[in-house]
Amino acid sequence: MQHAELNDQEFIRQIENVTINPELFTHEAHIRMAWLYLNNHDSDTALQHICAAIKGIDTKYAGGTKYHHTISEVFARSIAMLMQQKPANTWQEFILANPGLGISKKFLAAYYSDEILYSDEAKTQFMPPDKKPLPVV
């Protein structure tokens, strides 16, 4: 089974209840989740849901060792920005319109020094970039 086989409501329900099979929570599934939350909530609420979902899944399946709040929020803000630039009717259309979507180390390095990005604080709370401002969503 793949995450795309779940309808949007079931997909979000499984994420929020942390019952989704971790093998289904792929990079594409992260994008789908973010697109759904951003499409159905105001930006602040969506960011809270996105970060809480990623953290909850990490806590259950990886013991809380992988979650990074700043990177999760930058990821969500990037998706929100792209949704404004290239509106799509479905998450599938959004992914097709934005091939290669992701947050690379090169992208992060344009905004953050390693000292800030990989600090203990950045893992647990949003840290503003220290090189240049993030695009506004």
C-alpha positions in Angstrom: 0.0 0.0 0.0 1.0 3.6 -0.6 -0.2 6.8 1.0 -1.9 7.8 -2.2 -4.3 4.9 -1.8 -5.8 6.6 1.2 -8.3 9.3 0.7 -7.3 12.7 2.1 -9.5 12.4 5.2 -8.1 8.9 6.1 -4.6 10.0 5.4 -4.8 13.0 7.7 -6.7 10.9 10.4 -3.9 8.3 10.4 -1.3 11.1 10.7 -3.0 12.9 13.5 -3.7 9.6 15.4 -0.1 8.5 14.6 -1.4 5.2 13.2 0.0 5.7 9.7 2.5 3.0 8.7 5.9 4.8 8.9 6.8 3.3 5.5 4.0 5.3 4.0 5.2 8.6 5.4 7.6 9.3 2.5 8.9 12.6 1.3 5.9 12.8 -1.0 3.6 12.1 1.9 5.2 15.0 3.8 4.4 17.3 0.9 0.8 15.9 0.6 0.3 16.5 4.4 1.6 20.0 4.2 -0.4 20.9 1.1 -3.6 19.5 2.8 -3.1 21.5 6.0 -2.1 24.7 4.2 -5.1 24.3 1.8 -7.6 23.8 4.7 -6.3 26.1 7.4 -4.7 29.6 7.9 -0.9 29.6 7.7 -0.3 29.7 11.4 -2.7 26.9 12.2 -1.4 24.8 9.3 2.3 25.3 10.5 1.3 24.1 14.0 -0.5 21.0 12.5 2.4 20.2 10.2 5.1 20.4 12.8 3.0 18.5 15.4 2.3 15.7 13.0 6.0 15.3 12.0 7.0 15.4 15.6 4.4 12.9 16.6 5.4 10.5 14.0 9.1 10.9 14.8 8.3 10.4 18.5 6.4 7.2 17.9 8.6 5.6 15.3 12.1 7.0 15.9 12.0 7.8 19.6 12.0 11.5 19.0 15.5 11.5 17.6 15.0 12.9 14.1 12.5 15.8 14.5 14.0 19.2 13.8 11.5 22.1 14.4 13.3 24.8 12.3 13.7 22.5 9.3 10.1 21.3 9.5 8.8 24.9 9.7 11.1 26.1 6.8 9.8 23.1 4.8 6.2 24.1 5.5 6.8 27.8 4.7 8.4 26.8 1.4 5.4 24.8 0.4 3.1 27.6 1.4 5.1 30.0 -0.8 5.0 27.6 -3.7 1.3 27.2 -3.3 0.9 30.9 -3.7 3.1 31.0 -6.7 1.7 27.9 -8.4 -1.9 27.2 -7.2 -3.1 23.7 -7.7 -6.4 22.0 -7.3 -4.9 18.8 -5.8 -1.8 17.8 -4.0 -0.9 15.6 -7.0 -1.1 18.6 -9.3 1.0 20.6 -6.8 3.7 17.9 -6.8 3.7 17.7 -10.6 4.0 21.5 -10.8 7.0 21.5 -8.5 9.3 18.7 -9.4 12.3 18.1 -7.1 10.5 19.8 -4.3 12.5 19.6 -1.1 14.7 21.4 1.3 18.3 20.8 0.4 21.4 21.6 2.6 22.3 24.1 -0.1 18.9 25.9 0.3 19.2 25.9 4.1 22.8 27.2 3.9 21.6 30.2 2.0 19.6 31.3 5.1 21.3 29.6 8.1 24.8 29.2 9.4 25.5 25.7 10.7 25.9 27.1 14.2 22.2 28.3 14.2 20.6 25.5 12.2 22.2 22.7 14.0 21.9 24.2 17.5 19.8 22.4 20.2 17.4 25.4 20.2 16.7 25.0 16.4 15.7 21.4 16.9 13.0 22.3 19.4 11.8 25.8 18.4 11.8 27.9 15.2 15.0 29.9 14.9 15.0 32.8 12.4 17.7 32.7 9.8 20.9 34.5 10.5 22.1 35.1 6.9 19.0 36.5 5.2 15.3 36.5 5.8 13.1 33.7 4.6 10.6 34.5 1.9 7.3 35.8 3.4 4.2 33.5 3.1 
